[in-house]
Structure formats: structure tokens, C-alpha cells
């Protein structure tokens, strides 16, 4: 299943760093996503864009994660030649990742 079936996302940027928040629609999916949505998996999925480290911050009371992606904006908003220099579409790209089916 696609991540977008279990969560929605928001993005932000500062310099050459992008952050993507992934927010569960239902808190009961949080533990499952914590297991399958690792920083390594996020970096591999977004490897064409993310050239730096990926750090995951867990927000269990919100049922959310915040991923901070280093060196992800082609040098930063004022230097990038990307069509989406702010990286706003990256949350949609992350929500396209395949995640394991929910356990019974």
C-alpha cells in the first residue's frame, strides 16, 4: 500500500535543508509506520534529490514524524535550478513510498 493511504504530509525548508512531516490519519498506524518508515528507507526513496543525511524525529503524541533532509534543495532556494526550489512537492513524493500492509 502507499504511505498516502495512512498519512498526509507537509514540508518546510531553510537554506539547503528540507523537512517533511508525515502525520498519521489514525494514531493506531503510528507504531507500524515507525517500524517501516526509517530514515534509511526515506533517503533511499528520495535518493535522486537528497544528498545529505536524513534524521527522523518522532512525535508520538501527535502521531507524526518529522524528517529533516540535508543537502536536499540543490544548494538552497536562491541557488537551485530546480522547478520546485522550495521542495514543496517532496511530501507528495514521499507519500508515494510503498509500505507494508498493516498487521492483522
PyMOL commands that place a pseudoatom at each C-alpha (Angstrom):
pseudoatom trace, name=CA, resn=UNK, resi=1, chain=A, elem=C, hetatm=0, pos=[0.000, 0.000, 0.000]
pseudoatom trace, name=CA, resn=UNK, resi=2, chain=A, elem=C, hetatm=0, pos=[1.096, 3.582, -0.478]
pseudoatom trace, name=CA, resn=UNK, resi=3, chain=A, elem=C, hetatm=0, pos=[2.002, 5.708, 2.540]
pseudoatom trace, name=CA, resn=UNK, resi=4, chain=A, elem=C, hetatm=0, pos=[-0.637, 8.250, 1.427]
pseudoatom trace, name=CA, resn=UNK, resi=5, chain=A, elem=C, hetatm=0, pos=[-3.322, 5.750, 2.450]
pseudoatom trace, name=CA, resn=UNK, resi=6, chain=A, elem=C, hetatm=0, pos=[-2.201, 6.028, 6.089]
pseudoatom trace, name=CA, resn=UNK, resi=7, chain=A, elem=C, hetatm=0, pos=[-0.835, 9.571, 6.385]
pseudoatom trace, name=CA, resn=UNK, resi=8, chain=A, elem=C, hetatm=0, pos=[-0.556, 13.032, 4.903]
pseudoatom trace, name=CA, resn=UNK, resi=9, chain=A, elem=C, hetatm=0, pos=[2.493, 15.286, 4.726]
pseudoatom trace, name=CA, resn=UNK, resi=10, chain=A, elem=C, hetatm=0, pos=[3.735, 18.857, 4.993]
pseudoatom trace, name=CA, resn=UNK, resi=11, chain=A, elem=C, hetatm=0, pos=[7.063, 20.368, 4.031]
pseudoatom trace, name=CA, resn=UNK, resi=12, chain=A, elem=C, hetatm=0, pos=[9.266, 23.245, 5.031]
pseudoatom trace, name=CA, resn=UNK, resi=13, chain=A, elem=C, hetatm=0, pos=[12.689, 24.484, 4.047]
pseudoatom trace, name=CA, resn=UNK, resi=14, chain=A, elem=C, hetatm=0, pos=[15.586, 26.527, 5.334]
pseudoatom trace, name=CA, resn=UNK, resi=15, chain=A, elem=C, hetatm=0, pos=[18.647, 27.039, 3.190]
pseudoatom trace, name=CA, resn=UNK, resi=16, chain=A, elem=C, hetatm=0, pos=[19.593, 23.702, 1.655]
pseudoatom trace, name=CA, resn=UNK, resi=17, chain=A, elem=C, hetatm=0, pos=[17.666, 21.677, 4.260]
pseudoatom trace, name=CA, resn=UNK, resi=18, chain=A, elem=C, hetatm=0, pos=[14.193, 20.303, 3.716]
pseudoatom trace, name=CA, resn=UNK, resi=19, chain=A, elem=C, hetatm=0, pos=[11.871, 18.908, 6.346]
pseudoatom trace, name=CA, resn=UNK, resi=20, chain=A, elem=C, hetatm=0, pos=[8.907, 16.661, 5.671]
pseudoatom trace, name=CA, resn=UNK, resi=21, chain=A, elem=C, hetatm=0, pos=[6.333, 15.932, 8.331]
pseudoatom trace, name=CA, resn=UNK, resi=22, chain=A, elem=C, hetatm=0, pos=[4.344, 12.728, 7.992]
pseudoatom trace, name=CA, resn=UNK, resi=23, chain=A, elem=C, hetatm=0, pos=[1.129, 12.777, 10.029]
pseudoatom trace, name=CA, resn=UNK, resi=24, chain=A, elem=C, hetatm=0, pos=[-0.935, 9.618, 10.546]
pseudoatom trace, name=CA, resn=UNK, resi=25, chain=A, elem=C, hetatm=0, pos=[-4.635, 9.835, 9.758]
pseudoatom trace, name=CA, resn=UNK, resi=26, chain=A, elem=C, hetatm=0, pos=[-5.227, 7.422, 12.640]
pseudoatom trace, name=CA, resn=UNK, resi=27, chain=A, elem=C, hetatm=0, pos=[-2.924, 7.152, 15.677]
pseudoatom trace, name=CA, resn=UNK, resi=28, chain=A, elem=C, hetatm=0, pos=[-3.228, 3.360, 15.594]
pseudoatom trace, name=CA, resn=UNK, resi=29, chain=A, elem=C, hetatm=0, pos=[-0.970, 3.356, 12.498]
pseudoatom trace, name=CA, resn=UNK, resi=30, chain=A, elem=C, hetatm=0, pos=[1.872, 5.202, 14.229]
pseudoatom trace, name=CA, resn=UNK, resi=31, chain=A, elem=C, hetatm=0, pos=[3.751, 2.139, 15.570]
pseudoatom trace, name=CA, resn=UNK, resi=32, chain=A, elem=C, hetatm=0, pos=[3.549, 0.402, 12.194]
pseudoatom trace, name=CA, resn=UNK, resi=33, chain=A, elem=C, hetatm=0, pos=[4.917, 3.442, 10.374]
pseudoatom trace, name=CA, resn=UNK, resi=34, chain=A, elem=C, hetatm=0, pos=[7.661, 3.860, 12.980]
pseudoatom trace, name=CA, resn=UNK, resi=35, chain=A, elem=C, hetatm=0, pos=[8.837, 0.362, 12.076]
pseudoatom trace, name=CA, resn=UNK, resi=36, chain=A, elem=C, hetatm=0, pos=[8.713, 0.710, 8.297]
pseudoatom trace, name=CA, resn=UNK, resi=37, chain=A, elem=C, hetatm=0, pos=[9.439, 4.392, 7.654]
pseudoatom trace, name=CA, resn=UNK, resi=38, chain=A, elem=C, hetatm=0, pos=[13.085, 4.509, 8.696]
pseudoatom trace, name=CA, resn=UNK, resi=39, chain=A, elem=C, hetatm=0, pos=[15.500, 7.339, 7.834]
pseudoatom trace, name=CA, resn=UNK, resi=40, chain=A, elem=C, hetatm=0, pos=[17.426, 4.923, 5.617]
pseudoatom trace, name=CA, resn=UNK, resi=41, chain=A, elem=C, hetatm=0, pos=[14.296, 3.990, 3.719]
pseudoatom trace, name=CA, resn=UNK, resi=42, chain=A, elem=C, hetatm=0, pos=[13.300, 7.640, 3.250]
pseudoatom trace, name=CA, resn=UNK, resi=43, chain=A, elem=C, hetatm=0, pos=[16.777, 8.521, 1.992]
pseudoatom trace, name=CA, resn=UNK, resi=44, chain=A, elem=C, hetatm=0, pos=[16.757, 5.600, -0.458]
pseudoatom trace, name=CA, resn=UNK, resi=45, chain=A, elem=C, hetatm=0, pos=[13.302, 6.570, -1.749]
pseudoatom trace, name=CA, resn=UNK, resi=46, chain=A, elem=C, hetatm=0, pos=[14.341, 10.198, -2.302]
pseudoatom trace, name=CA, resn=UNK, resi=47, chain=A, elem=C, hetatm=0, pos=[17.940, 9.450, -3.337]
pseudoatom trace, name=CA, resn=UNK, resi=48, chain=A, elem=C, hetatm=0, pos=[17.728, 11.455, -6.561]
pseudoatom trace, name=CA, resn=UNK, resi=49, chain=A, elem=C, hetatm=0, pos=[17.196, 14.636, -4.541]
pseudoatom trace, name=CA, resn=UNK, resi=50, chain=A, elem=C, hetatm=0, pos=[18.539, 14.069, -1.026]
pseudoatom trace, name=CA, resn=UNK, resi=51, chain=A, elem=C, hetatm=0, pos=[22.336, 14.116, -0.952]
pseudoatom trace, name=CA, resn=UNK, resi=52, chain=A, elem=C, hetatm=0, pos=[22.839, 14.558, 2.809]
pseudoatom trace, name=CA, resn=UNK, resi=53, chain=A, elem=C, hetatm=0, pos=[21.743, 12.866, 5.994]
pseudoatom trace, name=CA, resn=UNK, resi=54, chain=A, elem=C, hetatm=0, pos=[18.150, 12.076, 6.897]
pseudoatom trace, name=CA, resn=UNK, resi=55, chain=A, elem=C, hetatm=0, pos=[17.177, 12.423, 10.558]
pseudoatom trace, name=CA, resn=UNK, resi=56, chain=A, elem=C, hetatm=0, pos=[13.799, 11.256, 11.874]
pseudoatom trace, name=CA, resn=UNK, resi=57, chain=A, elem=C, hetatm=0, pos=[12.173, 12.944, 14.849]
pseudoatom trace, name=CA, resn=UNK, resi=58, chain=A, elem=C, hetatm=0, pos=[9.322, 11.027, 16.435]
pseudoatom trace, name=CA, resn=UNK, resi=59, chain=A, elem=C, hetatm=0, pos=[6.235, 12.829, 17.714]
pseudoatom trace, name=CA, resn=UNK, resi=60, chain=A, elem=C, hetatm=0, pos=[4.106, 10.031, 19.179]
pseudoatom trace, name=CA, resn=UNK, resi=61, chain=A, elem=C, hetatm=0, pos=[1.601, 12.294, 20.929]
pseudoatom trace, name=CA, resn=UNK, resi=62, chain=A, elem=C, hetatm=0, pos=[0.815, 13.846, 17.549]
pseudoatom trace, name=CA, resn=UNK, resi=63, chain=A, elem=C, hetatm=0, pos=[1.001, 10.574, 15.633]
pseudoatom trace, name=CA, resn=UNK, resi=64, chain=A, elem=C, hetatm=0, pos=[3.643, 12.162, 13.425]
pseudoatom trace, name=CA, resn=UNK, resi=65, chain=A, elem=C, hetatm=0, pos=[7.255, 12.089, 12.276]
pseudoatom trace, name=CA, resn=UNK, resi=66, chain=A, elem=C, hetatm=0, pos=[9.441, 14.934, 11.121]
pseudoatom trace, name=CA, resn=UNK, resi=67, chain=A, elem=C, hetatm=0, pos=[12.183, 14.015, 8.661]
pseudoatom trace, name=CA, resn=UNK, resi=68, chain=A, elem=C, hetatm=0, pos=[14.998, 16.516, 8.236]
pseudoatom trace, name=CA, resn=UNK, resi=69, chain=A, elem=C, hetatm=0, pos=[16.768, 16.030, 4.905]
pseudoatom trace, name=CA, resn=UNK, resi=70, chain=A, elem=C, hetatm=0, pos=[20.176, 17.627, 4.477]
pseudoatom trace, name=CA, resn=UNK, resi=71, chain=A, elem=C, hetatm=0, pos=[21.573, 18.857, 1.185]
pseudoatom trace, name=CA, resn=UNK, resi=72, chain=A, elem=C, hetatm=0, pos=[18.212, 18.367, -0.476]
pseudoatom trace, name=CA, resn=UNK, resi=73, chain=A, elem=C, hetatm=0, pos=[17.446, 21.620, -2.281]
pseudoatom trace, name=CA, resn=UNK, resi=74, chain=A, elem=C, hetatm=0, pos=[20.190, 21.878, -4.880]
pseudoatom trace, name=CA, resn=UNK, resi=75, chain=A, elem=C, hetatm=0, pos=[22.150, 24.452, -2.898]
pseudoatom trace, name=CA, resn=UNK, resi=76, chain=A, elem=C, hetatm=0, pos=[19.160, 26.273, -1.441]
pseudoatom trace, name=CA, resn=UNK, resi=77, chain=A, elem=C, hetatm=0, pos=[16.182, 28.199, -2.707]
pseudoatom trace, name=CA, resn=UNK, resi=78, chain=A, elem=C, hetatm=0, pos=[18.163, 31.109, -4.129]
pseudoatom trace, name=CA, resn=UNK, resi=79, chain=A, elem=C, hetatm=0, pos=[20.758, 28.862, -5.817]
pseudoatom trace, name=CA, resn=UNK, resi=80, chain=A, elem=C, hetatm=0, pos=[18.743, 25.910, -7.072]
pseudoatom trace, name=CA, resn=UNK, resi=81, chain=A, elem=C, hetatm=0, pos=[17.807, 25.416, -10.701]
pseudoatom trace, name=CA, resn=UNK, resi=82, chain=A, elem=C, hetatm=0, pos=[15.004, 23.032, -9.709]
pseudoatom trace, name=CA, resn=UNK, resi=83, chain=A, elem=C, hetatm=0, pos=[11.466, 23.867, -10.779]
pseudoatom trace, name=CA, resn=UNK, resi=84, chain=A, elem=C, hetatm=0, pos=[10.366, 23.381, -7.147]
pseudoatom trace, name=CA, resn=UNK, resi=85, chain=A, elem=C, hetatm=0, pos=[13.232, 25.104, -5.375]
pseudoatom trace, name=CA, resn=UNK, resi=86, chain=A, elem=C, hetatm=0, pos=[11.367, 25.009, -2.054]
pseudoatom trace, name=CA, resn=UNK, resi=87, chain=A, elem=C, hetatm=0, pos=[10.795, 21.255, -2.207]
pseudoatom trace, name=CA, resn=UNK, resi=88, chain=A, elem=C, hetatm=0, pos=[7.051, 21.512, -1.554]
pseudoatom trace, name=CA, resn=UNK, resi=89, chain=A, elem=C, hetatm=0, pos=[6.336, 18.593, -3.880]
pseudoatom trace, name=CA, resn=UNK, resi=90, chain=A, elem=C, hetatm=0, pos=[8.683, 16.322, -1.925]
pseudoatom trace, name=CA, resn=UNK, resi=91, chain=A, elem=C, hetatm=0, pos=[5.988, 15.433, 0.595]
pseudoatom trace, name=CA, resn=UNK, resi=92, chain=A, elem=C, hetatm=0, pos=[3.937, 14.001, -2.271]
pseudoatom trace, name=CA, resn=UNK, resi=93, chain=A, elem=C, hetatm=0, pos=[6.976, 12.060, -3.473]
pseudoatom trace, name=CA, resn=UNK, resi=94, chain=A, elem=C, hetatm=0, pos=[7.473, 10.601, -0.001]
pseudoatom trace, name=CA, resn=UNK, resi=95, chain=A, elem=C, hetatm=0, pos=[3.785, 9.703, 0.316]
pseudoatom trace, name=CA, resn=UNK, resi=96, chain=A, elem=C, hetatm=0, pos=[4.243, 7.595, -2.829]
pseudoatom trace, name=CA, resn=UNK, resi=97, chain=A, elem=C, hetatm=0, pos=[6.543, 5.168, -0.980]
pseudoatom trace, name=CA, resn=UNK, resi=98, chain=A, elem=C, hetatm=0, pos=[5.262, 1.615, -0.622]
pseudoatom trace, name=CA, resn=UNK, resi=99, chain=A, elem=C, hetatm=0, pos=[4.776, 0.474, 2.964]
pseudoatom trace, name=CA, resn=UNK, resi=100, chain=A, elem=C, hetatm=0, pos=[3.949, -2.976, 4.238]
pseudoatom trace, name=CA, resn=UNK, resi=101, chain=A, elem=C, hetatm=0, pos=[0.334, -3.865, 4.744]
pseudoatom trace, name=CA, resn=UNK, resi=102, chain=A, elem=C, hetatm=0, pos=[-0.965, -3.278, 8.246]
pseudoatom trace, name=CA, resn=UNK, resi=103, chain=A, elem=C, hetatm=0, pos=[-0.646, -6.281, 10.536]
pseudoatom trace, name=CA, resn=UNK, resi=104, chain=A, elem=C, hetatm=0, pos=[-3.909, -8.002, 11.420]
for i in range(1, 104): cmd.bond("trace and resi %d" % i, "trace and resi %d" % (i + 1))
show_as sticks, trace
zoom trace
